[in-house]
Amino acid sequence: MNTPAFQPSALTTRRQFLRTSGAALAGTALAASVVRPGYAAEENTLRIALVGCGGRGTGAAAQALSTRGPTRLWAMADVFADRLQNSLASVQKGREEQIAVPPERQFVGLDGYRKAMDSLRPGDVVLLATPPAFRPLHFEYAVEKGLHVFMEKSFAVDAPGIRRVLKTGEAASRKNLKVAGGLMSRHSPALEAAIAQVHQGLIGELITCYAYRMHGPVGLRPKPAGMTEIAHQIANYSCFTWLNGSFLVDWLIHNIDVCCWAKNGWPVSVQGMGGRQVREEPDQLFDHYAAEYHFEDGTRMIAQGRHIAKCWDFFGDVLHGTKGMGILGEGQPKPRLFKGHKPASENLIWSYKGPEADQYQREHDLFFAAIRNDEPYNETERCAKACLTAIMGRMACESGRMVTWEEAFASDLELAPGLEALTLESAPPASAAPDNLGRYPVAMPGQTVAF
């Protein structure tokens, strides 16, 4: 990429200023309730660019602006003008003095990410919240520009993307840039306390972990007249595998990650199944997944995802150890641990009693505190490994084969090669090209090459 040279002297100067002025904020930055500060000198104001203005991006912008120390939303980028405007209107309510996004810094189109980041200074912050397929590309550009990065989950959709993310994370560390990832469950005080109890052996040695995300259907908006195929797929990214990496990667990653956190390790292999039993919408989404992961010690994790109406719903993790069990994870704000394997009130041996905190806000509080105090902060590796765990589950479910961690990581199969050159007029990737009846390719276990 032809980008302006990284300017270490400018970044170092701003870093020194932020560290000095931010030292007094270190203890209070992690408070559950944060008072929005007024502005200090411009040198102490972190400019923020939001790339990807959907609901999660809008929320991330609001949380970034609620951290300790002066911040200013400086630029925004999205493929769709209406989504950008809706996001801007939402985030500026009650924060008008923190918003500095004039029309000339509102960038629409697939190349908007570059323009938004180009408007920042080295040492500023970019929030990456586009569909996961674009995360490796955008992350690379941000680090080249010398920006601190918050990247929403998920972090890639295939193994080549994971390798790019890991390489970029290493470059960020060399440049002393801070990187936060959107696996916010890792910053839930309640869940941190629960996992600490698990690691201390309260429910014994873990035998089996179950990660669930079971709920109603994922919607698909109809394609408006005149909209290009690429724009339609991006607008419905949760329904197209090249964009979201599958339900396992885009939706179930949080609870897969929590199980691996509880196990304090990553799986060595996985087999699974899935398909479209009920879903008739013209897209690529399976309506159910079941992936069985295996750890080095022989124990297992089962990840189940389903989005079908009028079925049993559950969102969370269930852990079984040699002495007891736990119910926790994303979707379970009050984690509980029990003796034995029946989650009855009389068997409850631990529940969280500490102060509540917004895990979404806390991940930004930690991130911005690290920037202002120039402390090491880089979540890239952990986020990439959690994402690869979900990706290898998709590989197993779509192919019908057993997949090892090494095979998954070494895969050269790209779901959407050439994203750098993609425009809204481009043909969709071969993996998502509709036939003459408007039907999209759907993975067929036993036939699909998925890694």
Rosetta blueprint (number, residue, H / E / L):
1 M L
2 N L
3 T L
4 P L
5 A L
6 F L
7 Q L
8 P H
9 S H
10 A H
11 L H
12 T H
13 T H
14 R H
15 R H
16 Q H
17 F H
18 L H
19 R H
20 T H
21 S H
22 G H
23 A H
24 A H
25 L H
26 A L
27 G L
28 T H
29 A H
30 L H
31 A L
32 A L
33 S L
34 V L
35 V L
36 R L
37 P L
38 G L
39 Y L
40 A L
41 A L
42 E H
43 E H
44 N H
45 T L
46 L E
47 R E
48 I E
49 A E
50 L E
51 V E
52 G L
53 C L
54 G L
55 G H
56 R H
57 G H
58 T H
59 G H
60 A H
61 A H
62 A H
63 Q H
64 A H
65 L H
66 S L
67 T L
68 R L
69 G L
70 P L
71 T E
72 R E
73 L E
74 W E
75 A E
76 M E
77 A E
78 D E
79 V L
80 F L
81 A H
82 D H
83 R H
84 L H
85 Q H
86 N H
87 S H
88 L H
89 A H
90 S H
91 V H
92 Q L
93 K L
94 G L
95 R L
96 E H
97 E H
98 Q H
99 I E
100 A L
101 V L
102 P L
103 P H
104 E H
105 R H
106 Q E
107 F E
108 V E
109 G L
110 L L
111 D L
112 G H
113 Y H
114 R H
115 K H
116 A H
117 M H
118 D H
119 S L
120 L L
121 R L
122 P L
123 G L
124 D L
125 V E
126 V E
127 L E
128 L E
129 A L
130 T L
131 P L
132 P H
133 A H
134 F H
135 R H
136 P H
137 L H
138 H H
139 F H
140 E H
141 Y H
142 A H
143 V H
144 E H
145 K L
146 G L
147 L L
148 H E
149 V E
150 F E
151 M E
152 E L
153 K L
154 S L
155 F L
156 A L
157 V L
158 D L
159 A H
160 P H
161 G H
162 I H
163 R H
164 R H
165 V H
166 L H
167 K H
168 T H
169 G H
170 E H
171 A H
172 A H
173 S H
174 R H
175 K L
176 N L
177 L L
178 K L
179 V E
180 A E
181 G E
182 G L
183 L L
184 M H
185 S H
186 R H
187 H H
188 S L
189 P H
190 A H
191 L H
192 E H
193 A H
194 A H
195 I H
196 A H
197 Q H
198 V H
199 H H
200 Q L
201 G L
202 L L
203 I L
204 G L
205 E L
206 L E
207 I E
208 T E
209 C E
210 Y E
211 A E
212 Y E
213 R E
214 M E
215 H E
216 G L
217 P L
218 V L
219 G L
220 L L
221 R L
222 P L
223 K L
224 P L
225 A L
226 G L
227 M L
228 T L
229 E H
230 I H
231 A H
232 H H
233 Q H
234 I H
235 A H
236 N L
237 Y H
238 S H
239 C H
240 F L
241 T H
242 W H
243 L H
244 N H
245 G L
246 S L
247 F H
248 L H
249 V H
250 D H
251 W L
252 L L
253 I H
254 H H
255 N H
256 I H
257 D H
258 V H
259 C H
260 C H
261 W H
262 A H
263 K H
264 N L
265 G L
266 W L
267 P L
268 V L
269 S E
270 V E
271 Q E
272 G E
273 M E
274 G E
275 G E
276 R L
277 Q L
278 V L
279 R L
280 E L
281 E L
282 P L
283 D L
284 Q L
285 L L
286 F L
287 D L
288 H E
289 Y E
290 A E
291 A E
292 E E
293 Y E
294 H E
295 F L
296 E L
297 D L
298 G L
299 T L
300 R E
301 M E
302 I E
303 A E
304 Q E
305 G E
306 R E
307 H E
308 I L
309 A L
310 K L
311 C L
312 W L
313 D L
314 F E
315 F E
316 G E
317 D E
318 V E
319 L E
320 H E
321 G E
322 T L
323 K L
324 G E
325 M E
326 G E
327 I E
328 L E
329 G L
330 E L
331 G L
332 Q L
333 P L
334 K L
335 P L
336 R E
337 L E
338 F E
339 K E
340 G L
341 H L
342 K L
343 P L
344 A L
345 S H
346 E H
347 N H
348 L E
349 I E
350 W E
351 S E
352 Y L
353 K L
354 G L
355 P L
356 E L
357 A L
358 D L
359 Q H
360 Y H
361 Q H
362 R H
363 E H
364 H H
365 D H
366 L H
367 F H
368 F H
369 A H
370 A H
371 I H
372 R H
373 N H
374 D L
375 E L
376 P L
377 Y L
378 N E
379 E L
380 T H
381 E H
382 R H
383 C H
384 A H
385 K H
386 A H
387 C H
388 L H
389 T H
390 A H
391 I H
392 M H
393 G H
394 R H
395 M H
396 A H
397 C H
398 E H
399 S H
400 G L
401 R L
402 M L
403 V E
404 T E
405 W H
406 E H
407 E H
408 A H
409 F H
410 A H
411 S L
412 D L
413 L L
414 E L
415 L L
416 A L
417 P L
418 G L
419 L H
420 E H
421 A H
422 L L
423 T L
424 L L
425 E L
426 S L
427 A L
428 P L
429 P L
430 A H
431 S H
432 A H
433 A L
434 P L
435 D L
436 N L
437 L L
438 G L
439 R L
440 Y L
441 P L
442 V L
443 A L
444 M L
445 P L
446 G L
447 Q L
448 T L
449 V L
450 A L
451 F L
